[in-house]
Amino acid sequence: MQMNKKISYLLLTFILSLMFGCATTPSVRYHSYNVPYVKFSQTGYASFYGHNDGFNGKRMANGEKFHANNPHVAAHPTLPLGTKLKVTDLRNHKTLYVEVTDRMGHVHNRIIDLSYAAARYFKMQNSGLVKVKVKTVTEREYKEHLD
C-alpha cells in the first residue's frame, strides 16, 4: 500500500515536470505584429529614454530587448504595439520613422518616448523634450524610409 503511494507520487511528479518543465514561453517579435493601418495624427512633446536610466537592455512591452542606439523604436501610451509612425520635429521639420515597441506612462503633453539614438538625431538630448507631430504610416512607407 505504501509502495503504491510512492509510485503514484513519483509518476505524478514526473508527468507534471514533463508538462511544465518543457513548456516554453514563445518569443514575441515586434516585427511579427500585423497592425492594420489606421489614420492617426497627434502633436505634443517627445521625450527620450535609454541614456543612463537603466532601460538599455531591458525588455520592452513587445518582449524584445531595448537598445538605446536603435533610432527606430519608441514608446507610446495607447497605440497598438507594431504601429509605424512618422515623427516630425516641428522646429526644423526633420523626420524619423519609428515603430511602437514599448509603453510609456501618461505624462501631460508628452505623446511619445523615443530612444536615445532618436534623441541624438533630433538633437534633443540636452533639452530632453522637443515638440513633434506623430502620424501613422503604412508598413510600405515605413520600410521605404528605414536607414
Backbone bond lengths (Angstrom), bond angles and torsions (degrees), N, CA, C in turn:
res aa  C-N    CA-C-N  psi(-1)  N-CA   C-N-CA  omega(-1)  CA-C   N-CA-C  phi
1 M - - - 1.447 - - 1.526 110.46 -
2 Q 1.325 116.79 -49.09 1.453 122.61 178.82 1.525 110.88 -62.29
3 M 1.317 117.51 -37.46 1.461 122.94 -179.77 1.524 110.46 -66.69
4 N 1.334 117.89 -40.11 1.463 121.54 178.36 1.523 111.76 -62.25
5 K 1.345 117.37 -37.19 1.469 121.53 177.76 1.525 109.98 -65.07
6 K 1.332 116.12 -43.07 1.465 120.28 179.60 1.527 110.78 -63.22
7 I 1.322 116.56 -45.02 1.463 120.93 179.94 1.524 110.10 -64.00
8 S 1.331 117.02 -42.61 1.467 121.22 178.76 1.527 110.44 -62.38
9 Y 1.321 115.49 -44.02 1.460 120.65 178.96 1.531 111.19 -62.36
10 L 1.330 116.94 -46.25 1.465 120.99 179.05 1.528 111.30 -63.97
11 L 1.322 117.05 -40.94 1.456 121.42 178.95 1.528 110.69 -64.42
12 L 1.327 116.80 -43.47 1.458 121.21 177.99 1.533 110.64 -63.19
13 T 1.318 116.93 -44.44 1.465 121.65 178.02 1.526 110.70 -60.68
14 F 1.307 116.52 -43.26 1.462 121.12 179.48 1.527 111.31 -62.54
15 I 1.324 116.87 -46.13 1.468 121.03 -179.48 1.524 110.71 -63.70
16 L 1.342 116.50 -44.81 1.467 119.80 179.49 1.521 111.89 -64.27
17 S 1.336 116.87 -39.37 1.466 119.11 179.11 1.524 110.74 -67.35
18 L 1.321 117.64 -33.81 1.456 119.78 175.11 1.520 111.40 -66.41
19 M 1.328 115.62 -42.31 1.469 119.97 -178.11 1.521 111.66 -66.84
20 F 1.320 116.84 -47.55 1.458 119.99 -174.38 1.514 113.77 -94.47
21 G 1.300 117.76 -28.75 1.462 121.07 -179.25 1.513 112.50 -71.14
22 C 1.318 117.18 -29.66 1.458 121.02 -179.26 1.519 112.34 -94.89
23 A 1.312 116.55 -6.53 1.466 119.20 179.79 1.514 108.97 -70.93
24 T 1.294 115.65 136.94 1.458 120.18 177.40 1.510 108.94 -125.41
25 T 1.280 114.75 151.47 1.454 120.25 175.66 1.515 107.31 -87.63
26 P 1.320 117.85 126.33 1.458 118.60 -179.60 1.527 110.75 -65.02
27 S 1.304 115.17 141.47 1.458 120.28 178.26 1.525 109.08 -75.52
28 V 1.321 116.12 128.20 1.456 120.63 178.58 1.519 107.90 -90.95
29 R 1.307 116.12 125.94 1.457 120.33 179.68 1.503 108.53 -113.44
30 Y 1.328 116.83 126.06 1.456 118.38 -172.11 1.515 112.80 -65.76
31 H 1.348 120.34 -25.28 1.455 119.18 179.26 1.519 111.92 -79.11
32 S 1.333 118.24 -2.88 1.458 119.48 177.78 1.523 112.00 -88.16
33 Y 1.327 117.28 -5.86 1.454 119.85 178.29 1.513 109.54 -67.22
34 N 1.307 115.83 134.73 1.454 120.97 177.22 1.524 106.98 -110.44
35 V 1.320 116.01 80.06 1.456 121.59 -176.61 1.520 108.69 -91.58
36 P 1.325 117.08 120.76 1.468 118.19 177.87 1.528 110.12 -67.79
37 Y 1.320 115.62 146.37 1.461 120.21 179.13 1.523 109.42 -70.41
38 V 1.319 115.87 126.94 1.455 122.80 174.28 1.518 106.42 -130.34
39 K 1.318 116.59 127.89 1.464 120.66 -178.43 1.529 109.49 -65.27
40 F 1.342 115.41 126.89 1.459 121.59 -177.54 1.519 108.40 -153.37
41 S 1.312 116.91 139.54 1.454 122.19 178.03 1.525 108.13 -144.72
42 Q 1.332 115.90 144.33 1.462 120.80 -177.39 1.527 108.54 -153.10
43 T 1.317 116.62 141.46 1.462 121.77 177.34 1.519 108.66 -121.77
44 G 1.325 115.03 136.95 1.458 120.65 179.78 1.517 109.11 174.95
45 Y 1.311 116.40 -155.97 1.458 120.33 -176.68 1.523 112.01 -103.62
46 A 1.318 113.97 138.58 1.464 121.77 173.46 1.521 107.88 -99.92
47 S 1.317 115.65 138.80 1.457 122.11 170.45 1.523 106.19 -117.73
48 F 1.323 116.90 -176.43 1.464 118.73 179.30 1.515 110.42 -141.26
49 Y 1.321 114.89 162.35 1.458 121.22 177.18 1.520 109.11 -143.92
50 G 1.334 115.01 165.52 1.450 120.00 178.22 1.511 114.64 106.06
51 H 1.334 117.93 6.85 1.457 120.03 178.80 1.525 108.49 -121.10
52 N 1.327 116.22 107.52 1.474 122.85 179.40 1.527 113.48 55.33
53 D 1.329 117.08 34.53 1.463 119.82 179.62 1.525 112.74 -124.76
54 G 1.328 117.50 3.19 1.453 120.88 177.00 1.518 115.31 86.03
55 F 1.325 119.06 -0.91 1.463 120.72 -178.71 1.522 113.41 -83.75
56 N 1.326 118.01 -26.66 1.462 120.33 -178.04 1.522 110.26 -60.56
57 G 1.340 115.94 127.13 1.453 121.86 -179.59 1.522 114.22 89.30
58 K 1.322 117.84 -9.95 1.471 121.34 178.60 1.532 109.14 -81.30
59 R 1.309 116.17 161.12 1.463 121.38 179.16 1.526 110.00 -75.94
60 M 1.328 114.39 138.24 1.457 120.62 174.93 1.531 108.22 -88.93
61 A 1.306 116.63 176.27 1.466 121.49 -179.42 1.525 112.16 -61.22
62 N 1.331 117.50 -25.17 1.465 120.33 -179.57 1.529 112.67 -86.69
63 G 1.321 118.07 -1.12 1.456 121.54 177.93 1.516 114.61 97.42
64 E 1.312 117.95 -16.27 1.468 121.67 178.99 1.522 110.29 -79.62
65 K 1.329 115.86 159.17 1.466 120.12 174.33 1.527 109.11 -78.63
66 F 1.329 115.46 139.41 1.451 121.75 177.59 1.520 109.54 -81.21
67 H 1.319 116.21 130.28 1.464 121.81 175.53 1.521 107.45 -121.06
68 A 1.318 116.12 114.02 1.461 121.74 -174.89 1.524 112.50 -61.90
69 N 1.347 118.10 -21.38 1.467 119.64 179.43 1.527 112.54 -91.26
70 N 1.311 118.41 12.48 1.461 121.63 172.77 1.528 107.83 -97.35
71 P 1.325 117.91 109.39 1.471 119.57 -176.55 1.526 114.13 -74.91
72 H 1.323 118.43 -5.90 1.473 120.67 -172.05 1.522 114.14 -104.02
73 V 1.329 118.13 17.14 1.460 121.00 175.75 1.525 109.15 -115.65
74 A 1.339 114.83 149.03 1.461 119.03 -178.19 1.522 109.63 -153.83
75 A 1.324 114.76 159.46 1.459 121.58 175.90 1.524 108.47 -111.89
76 H 1.322 115.66 138.87 1.464 121.78 177.82 1.524 107.41 -137.39
77 P 1.325 118.40 145.40 1.461 118.89 -176.62 1.527 115.14 -72.03
78 T 1.332 119.04 -27.04 1.466 119.03 -171.84 1.522 116.36 -132.32
79 L 1.318 119.34 -27.29 1.460 120.11 -176.58 1.532 110.74 -63.52
80 P 1.330 117.47 145.74 1.469 119.82 -179.89 1.529 111.78 -60.36
81 L 1.325 115.46 143.23 1.466 120.05 174.73 1.514 108.17 -58.34
82 G 1.328 116.23 137.01 1.459 121.19 -178.55 1.513 113.37 97.71
83 T 1.331 117.53 -9.02 1.465 120.58 178.26 1.521 109.66 -65.07
84 K 1.325 116.36 132.56 1.468 122.18 179.22 1.522 108.58 -94.92
85 L 1.340 115.73 134.85 1.459 121.12 -176.08 1.516 111.89 -131.21
86 K 1.313 115.07 148.28 1.459 122.70 168.21 1.517 105.56 -104.25
87 V 1.328 116.56 119.82 1.459 122.13 179.90 1.526 107.48 -105.05
88 T 1.332 116.18 124.46 1.461 121.12 -178.93 1.518 109.54 -117.12
89 D 1.329 116.03 124.48 1.464 122.79 174.67 1.528 106.72 -74.01
90 L 1.316 117.42 118.96 1.466 120.42 -175.19 1.527 113.41 -76.75
91 R 1.337 118.11 -8.33 1.471 120.25 175.86 1.518 111.05 -76.41
92 N 1.329 115.92 -43.31 1.468 119.57 -172.13 1.535 113.01 -130.52
93 H 1.330 117.24 1.56 1.474 124.03 177.42 1.527 114.07 64.99
94 K 1.331 117.57 20.20 1.469 120.35 170.67 1.515 107.80 -67.62
95 T 1.336 116.49 144.12 1.456 119.91 -179.23 1.523 110.89 -124.27
96 L 1.314 114.32 153.76 1.456 122.19 177.35 1.519 107.22 -146.04
97 Y 1.319 116.55 138.67 1.459 122.05 179.32 1.519 108.85 -99.74
98 V 1.329 115.92 127.82 1.464 121.42 -176.93 1.521 109.79 -132.40
99 E 1.324 114.97 164.46 1.457 121.94 175.24 1.518 108.49 -119.61
100 V 1.317 116.74 136.68 1.462 121.20 176.73 1.528 107.34 -73.00
101 T 1.318 115.17 111.41 1.462 121.36 -177.74 1.514 112.21 -121.75
102 D 1.334 116.72 -5.12 1.454 120.64 -173.49 1.525 109.87 -147.27
103 R 1.308 115.44 170.55 1.458 122.99 178.59 1.515 109.97 -110.97
104 M 1.324 114.95 150.89 1.459 120.93 174.25 1.515 107.89 -132.23
105 G 1.297 116.25 157.85 1.456 120.39 177.04 1.526 110.65 -74.34
106 H 1.309 115.54 163.32 1.462 120.38 176.92 1.526 108.77 -79.55
107 V 1.330 116.14 117.18 1.453 122.45 177.44 1.522 106.44 -126.42
108 H 1.322 117.06 132.38 1.465 121.76 -176.48 1.528 111.69 -49.09
109 N 1.326 116.54 125.66 1.475 125.38 177.98 1.520 115.12 70.60
110 R 1.321 119.50 -9.66 1.465 120.22 177.93 1.519 108.00 -90.08
111 I 1.322 115.24 123.96 1.457 118.88 -175.14 1.521 113.27 -110.73
112 I 1.329 117.01 -17.09 1.463 119.74 -177.44 1.521 109.42 -154.19
113 D 1.313 115.62 146.64 1.458 123.25 175.20 1.521 106.92 -114.49
114 L 1.299 116.87 119.29 1.466 122.54 -177.25 1.526 110.26 -100.00
115 S 1.310 115.89 162.71 1.463 120.13 175.30 1.527 109.41 -72.56
116 Y 1.329 115.57 164.77 1.465 119.99 178.81 1.531 111.04 -62.19
117 A 1.330 117.38 -34.85 1.474 120.35 177.74 1.526 110.46 -63.11
118 A 1.321 117.16 -40.30 1.472 120.37 176.67 1.522 110.54 -66.10
119 A 1.328 117.32 -37.38 1.470 121.23 177.17 1.524 110.79 -61.71
120 R 1.331 116.85 -40.28 1.476 119.95 176.53 1.524 110.25 -65.58
121 Y 1.327 116.97 -39.92 1.464 121.04 179.15 1.535 110.69 -59.96
122 F 1.328 116.12 -43.01 1.465 120.78 179.60 1.532 112.76 -85.74
123 K 1.330 116.71 0.80 1.468 122.97 -178.93 1.538 111.31 53.52
124 M 1.318 115.25 46.40 1.464 121.05 -179.61 1.524 112.60 -114.11
125 Q 1.343 117.62 7.66 1.454 119.95 -174.76 1.529 112.36 -65.38
126 N 1.325 118.79 -23.89 1.466 120.25 177.57 1.525 112.12 -85.90
127 S 1.327 117.00 -43.18 1.461 120.14 -178.76 1.534 111.80 -76.23
128 G 1.328 116.77 -30.63 1.454 120.42 179.18 1.519 114.51 87.47
129 L 1.313 117.05 -23.10 1.462 122.04 -178.89 1.521 110.26 -137.30
130 V 1.314 115.54 150.76 1.456 121.01 172.62 1.525 107.09 -147.87
131 K 1.331 116.38 141.80 1.461 120.28 178.56 1.524 108.44 -78.53
132 V 1.338 115.31 127.92 1.461 121.15 -175.35 1.523 110.59 -134.59
133 K 1.317 112.65 164.08 1.454 120.92 168.08 1.520 105.83 -118.46
134 V 1.330 117.57 129.41 1.456 121.22 174.82 1.515 107.84 -110.89
135 K 1.313 114.55 141.16 1.462 120.99 -176.81 1.519 107.61 -143.53
136 T 1.317 117.32 134.92 1.460 119.70 177.86 1.518 109.93 -69.55
137 V 1.327 114.63 146.71 1.465 121.74 177.18 1.525 108.11 -131.20
138 T 1.309 115.16 162.13 1.464 120.04 178.11 1.530 109.62 -75.18
139 E 1.311 115.31 162.23 1.468 121.72 176.67 1.528 109.99 -57.02
140 R 1.316 116.21 -41.49 1.470 121.21 -178.90 1.533 111.21 -63.69
141 E 1.341 116.98 -46.16 1.465 120.36 179.37 1.521 110.58 -63.75
142 Y 1.320 116.62 -39.57 1.464 121.17 178.47 1.521 111.01 -59.53
143 K 1.341 116.52 -49.28 1.472 120.89 -178.63 1.515 112.51 -64.16
144 E 1.324 117.20 -32.96 1.475 121.14 179.72 1.532 111.95 -66.39
145 H 1.338 117.10 -25.53 1.468 120.09 -174.01 1.518 115.33 -107.18
146 L 1.319 117.27 7.75 1.464 118.21 176.84 1.512 109.02 -71.04
147 D 1.321 114.76 147.45 1.485 120.44 179.66 1.500 111.51 -60.52
